[in-house]
Amino acid sequence: MYKGFTVIEMLVVIAILGLISAALITSMHIGERQIALFKEQAKVINVLSRAKSLAIATFGQSANVPCGFGVHFEMSSFLIFKDLESDCLNADKKYSGPSEIYESFVLDSRVVFDTLTLSDIVFIPPDPIVIITPEQDQATITIKTVIGSDSKTIKINSAGQIST
């Protein structure tokens, strides 16, 4: 009588281990994409809240104060900008070019903007007044994974309320 395993038994064990490993690696990649999606959603919400806070913080200052702070969205990036007009009553209330950039951000390469119903959102102190370009009562930002169909939605209304 032999003590040990046959070649067939060894091949079956190796095949089962291979299947389990493949399933584990696949679920790991799905988890990484989900984490990237949640992280980028949090980053966008944080940037919107930060622009609102910067606008409120400028109220009461007298020298070299921007008319407001805003967030400008592009296909795979977004940025905080200062609305730098000399006459705030006649300010354009939107992103006007590189001279207004306060801070810029790039989305994780595994994530893209799927739906952007706005290009700019500007917070004007002291309330802050919220201007969404193009004009609308509520804007939607949808972020999705490049591979797969997972997505997260962020909504911001004309009162500056941010929701998910």
Secondary structure, DSSP 4 states (H G I P E B T S, - for coil): ---S--HHHHHHHHHHHHHHHHHHHHHHHHHHHHHHHHHHHHHHHHHHHHHHHHHHHHTT--SS--S-EEEEE-SSEEEEEE---S-GGG---S---GGGEEEEEE--TTEEEEEES-SEEEEETTTTEEEEES--SEEEEEEEESSSS-EEEEEEETT--EE-
